[in-house]
Amino acid sequence: MSVSRTAAIAAGGRLAIVAVVLLAAFGCSAARRHTTAPALVESWLTTPDRAQLLARQPDITSAVETPDTLGTGATRIEVDTAQTFQSMVGFGAALTDASAWLLQTRLSPAQREALLQELFSPDSGIALGMVRLTVGGSDFSRAHYTFDDVAPGERDDALRHFDIAPNRADVIPLMRRVRAINPDLWVMATPWSAPAWMKSSGSLYKGTLRPDAYAAFAEYLQRIVAAFAAEGVPIALLSVQNEPHNEPADYPGMRLTADQRADFVAHHLGPLFARRQLATQVVDWDHNWDAPESPLGVLADSLARRYISGVAWHCYAGNVAAQSRVHDAHPDKDTWFTECSGGAWAPNFGDNLKWNVRTLIVGATRHWARGVMLWNLALDERHGPHAGGCNDCRGVVTIDSATGAVTRNEEYYALAHASRFVRPGAVRIASSSGVNDIETVAFRNRDGTKVLIAVNSADVARTLAIQATGGRFPVTLPAGAVATYRWR
């Protein structure tokens, strides 16, 4: 299925999307009327009943300086290109070991190339622009490992056994191909655990990083950055530890308090990266919205703060507004949203579509995220492969392990409504949101195109009056639907 296809519009009872017309700022006083050429507005729609799936709607030619004829029943949405916020990097998901293995071994070369083009191509696909990699094994690996495993009781402070060989069969060749398809791709790497010999538990499970292993762990992470770069996979972002307040019992993990992370970054990782002149940016936290005091504690350390470029967030507890709390305290630090997964516990397509767009695509970006990534890019029909952890997570796509057939899930459409239209370097601009169950976010691309993403969380259709400099225009958004509008 091509996401660029034009959907047929059924006659009769279907609600039609009328063009949203949003005009660029004309460089004149709002009080001064003027004449300008009509704008052509493109729109795409996904409905909760799946009748429309990122379906192109008829283009609309705008009017200008029209009077308000919609009355008081319309919800006014104002777009203000003069108010600008963060620049965007992109949207994406994690190429976990499970995802990479499925793509590499359960698809034919032709199937794999077609899916990679669809997911990552800026020209013919949905243009995913970010990928998160696990440093070593996670719950979505077929086995648990790091890149420097030794026999129990042994140590390897000189890292003589360091080797990224476990990723050479699938992760690395896939990443090379993805970067060839989308050269603007940003790669993030996240460790789930230090090697067992560095930890208090002597195991990949539970425990914390021993103080006498801080220097070795910093060197280990530096070698990973260098090794992947040598393979043609430069790492733009590196988090210190995945979910550092979590100590899972059945898959790799490691607890690191705010004080530990600050000490590690300030005196080991940060100075090492500076000496090696690495361009890779270090980010903190990579955990849930419910404990913003933890990254705030790390950033309160003046030495650690100089080496940390941003803070990463997950969705599993708390509220997305926590991102703004940390951003407001440290506006010079970037915000990233780096993990959220759907699963069999939430089987309703429409409800999941609304939640993902409202909370992550709209919410995370309105709370300063420069990038938004979901969890597994691909899982099979049994929610795997996995070893421990989540046994019913859902991938952005599902790959049938027997046939290679691809199912595009609600997370796919949530990402696509943004990734296909919001290009790298786009700037978020102001738009009304949270009125009458309508949530929106707007962007201005480098080429001058504007993008508005809107979701209707109500149980009824809403008539919207979208207003920008030069005019006000009507659109009807069906109940539970998501729409993207693009214009020049």
Buried (B, 14 or more C-beta within 10 A) or exposed (E): EEBBEEBEEEEEEEEEBBBBBBBBBBEEEEEEEEEBEEBBBBBBBBBBEEBBBBBBBEEBEBBBEBEEEBEEEBBBBBBBBEEEBBBBBBBBBBBBBBBBBBBBEBBEEEBBEBBBBBBBBBEEBBBBBBBBBBBBBBBBBEEBBBBBBBEEEEEBEEBEEBBBEBBEEBBBBBBEBBBEBBEBBBBBBBBBBBBBBBBBBBBBBBBBBBEEBBBBBBBBBBBBBBBBBEBEBBBBBBBBBBBBBBBBEEBBBBBBBBEBBBBBBBBBBBBBBEEEEBEBBBBBBBBBBBBBEBBBBBBBBEEBBEBBBBBBBBBEEBBBEBBBBBBEEBEEBBBBBBBBBBBEEBEEBBBBBBBBBBBBBBBBBBBBBBBBBBBBBBBBEEBBBBBBBBEBBBBBBBBBBEEBEBEBBBBBBBBBBBBBBBBBBBBBBBBBBEBBBBBBBBBBBEEEBBBBBBBBBBEEBBBBBBBBBBBBBBBBBBBBBBBBBBBB
